[in-house]
Amino acid sequence: MNKVLVIGSGGREHTIAWKLSTSKKVDKVYIAPGNSGMVLTPKCELINITDQKELLSFAKKNKISLTVVGPEVPLINGIVDLFQRNKLKIFGPHKKAAMLEGSKDFCKKFMIKHKIPTASYQTFTNSQKAINYLKKVEFPIVIKCDGLAAGKGVNICQNYQEAKNTIDQFLVKNIFNTKNNKVVIEQYLEGVEASIICLVDKKMIVPLVSAKDYKQVFDNNKGPNTGGMGAICPNPYYTKKHEEIFKKEILTNTIKGLKKDRLSFNGFLFFGLMLTKKGPKVLEFNMRMGDPETQSILPLLNTDFYDLLNASLSNKLSNTKINFSKKKSMNVVLISKGYPVSFKKNLPIKISKHIRCNIFYSGVSKKDNIFYTNGGRVMSIQTIGNSFSDCSKKIYSDIQKISYSNKSFRSDIGKI
């Protein structure tokens, strides 16, 4: 009897748990702490634990066959190291490798050192030096908070004043309360973004099907960055030529770099790419699956997900075939109006029984058999179709069957 533990509480974790639950080899999926919507998925059960030592005790006591870590914070805090020291199977990078996501500066240094194509940059801890540097750069530029900021710590600044204000927010006021108080100021790259999530073992990196994320809160890529407003898969802008360059210049050098710096691990590696006129360049590494990319990618996966993760943990990815549906997948995130800045919670949700799409829950709670909003991103509505147009029709039709006060969403996901 195989019991799996999924750590996290968002739409990504719900999708991971759902996909694992479809495996005939998985009898039970525990989600820690999860959210109330996840228990609608067969085999899934919530456990109200977030402390790493308590999670370790739970995994031991319940003879968990495999633990999968969804979000970045537990990885950066060393949960993989803790479980591995106790001889438990856990999927994700160890603490040192997780710093490739935990610090933008660490990540950029790794890319430059190992000749991975990326934007030129400078790192600053002193706000006045950063502001002085702004007088020398060509706008627009990109300013990134060095530490974790839940997908919101990146600003594209069109002019000096915007950049100065961003430095004040990120570096002086430290609005994301990061431990390593730094900013990375980097060259703006023009193009279309692509998300390439890969399975990694000690020998190789295997890309899954590509995706395109929609970061800005409003239609036509307007407004502030969010954790993600929707995703389509495969990415229609990611061509065979891009894929060839990615494998030759980015994947090869990343594998060599991980080995050389003793950062090799068994887990996910997310390449955030910009498809420029000069070829793909790496914007960032994430050391886990993306949200909301996961919600579009995993429904296309035909290979047993439990087997895939175990193949990576056994360093046998080279012997493993990964099959994806040739169809299109798309998801749209429903949010609470005001996200990512401020929004109301505890708003009752009504969902019609005639929904045709998958629902992956991100921020909901349940009381007296009624679901309530409990976050900025509330749920993802996902489907598969022969075209993105087909997906769009189904999803936006179903969205009209879901109601709560302050419901908001982008209406242009999947428009090519």
C-alpha positions, 0 to 999 in steps of 0.5 A, a space after each residue: 500500500 503506497 501512501 504519498 505526502 504532498 506538502 503545500 496548500 495551493 492549486 499546484 499542490 492540488 494538481 500534484 495530489 490529483 495526478 498522483 491519486 490517478 495512479 493505480 500504485 497510490 492508495 492514499 494522498 495526504 496533503 499538508 496543510 492543503 485546503 478544503 477543496 482538495 478533499 473533493 479529489 478521491 484518495 486525498 486527505 488533509 493533515 493540519 501540519 506545517 512544522 518540518 519535524 512534525 511532518 517527518 514524524 508523520 511520514 515515519 509513523 504512517 510509512 509514507 512511500 514518497 513525499 513531494 514538496 510543492 512550494 519553495 519555502 520548505 525547500 529553502 528551509 531544508 526539508 529535503 535534507 531533513 527527510 534524507 537524513 532520516 532515510 525517507 524518499 522525498 522529491 525536491 532539491 536539497 537546501 543548497 540547490 534550492 538557493 538557486 531560487 532563494 536568491 536571485 543573486 546566487 542564481 545569476 552568479 551560477 548562470 554567468 559562471 557556467 555560461 548559461 545565456 541570461 541578461 546582464 546584471 548588477 546586485 546592490 545592498 546599498 540603496 544610494 549606490 543602486 540609485 546612482 547606477 540607475 543614471 547609467 542604465 538604458 530603460 526599461 530595466 528589470 529590478 528584482 528582490 533578491 529573496 522570496 516574494 511569492 512571484 511578486 518581487 519583479 518590477 519592469 521599470 520604464 523610467 528613472 522615477 519608477 526604478 527609484 520607487 522600486 528600490 525604495 520599496 524593495 531595498 529600503 522598506 524591504 516590503 517582502 521582509 527578505 533576510 538577504 536584503 539585496 536587489 538585482 538590477 538587470 537588462 530588460 529582455 524583449 520577447 515572449 516568456 516560456 516556462 520549461 519545467 523539467 525532471 532532474 536526477 543526478 545524471 540528466 535533466 528531462 524537459 516536460 511539455 512547455 507552458 506559457 504563464 500570464 503574470 499581470 493581473 489585468 488583460 493585455 498584460 497590464 497591471 502588477 505582477 501576480 503569482 500567475 493568472 492562468 497558463 496554456 500548454 504547450 507554449 505556441 511561441 516555443 518553436 523547435 528551433 528554440 527547443 534545440 538551442 535550449 537543449 544545446 546551450 542551456 540544459 547542457 551547461 546547467 547539468 555541468 554547472 550543477 555537477 561542478 558546484 555539487 548542487 545535483 539533486 532529484 526533483 523539479 527544475 523550472 526554467 523561466 525563459 525569454 524567447 528573444 530575437 537572439 534565442 532563449 535566455 534564462 530569466 530565473 530558475 525555480 526549484 519546483 513546479 510552477 503555479 499555474 503552469 502545473 495546472 495545465 501541464 499535468 492533465 496532459 501527462 499520460 505516463 504514471 506520475 508516481 512512476 516518473 517521480 520514482 524514476 528520478 529518485 532512482 536516477 533512471 530517467 534515461 530509461 523512462 519514456 514520458 508521454 504527453 497528449 498532443 492536445 492543448 491544455 489551458 487554465 484560468 485563475 479566479 481571484 479575489 478583486 484587489 489581488 495582489 495588493 489587498 482583498 477580502 476573504 471569507 466570501 461564500 462561493 456558489 458552484 453549479 453542478 454542471 461544471 465541465 472543467 477541472 477545478 484545482 483549488 488554491 485559496 478556499 475554506 469550508 464551514 457548514 458545508 459552504 466554501 468560502 474564499 481564503 486567498 487572493 488566488 481562489 481556484 484554477 479552472 482547467 480543461 483540454 481541447 483540440 485548440 486553445 479556442 476550444 479550451 477557452 469556450 469551455 472554461 469561460 462558460 464554466 466561470 459564469 457558473 461560479 459566483 462569489 463577491 469580488 470574483 475577478 479573472 483575466 478574459 484573454 488567457 489563450 488568445 494567441 
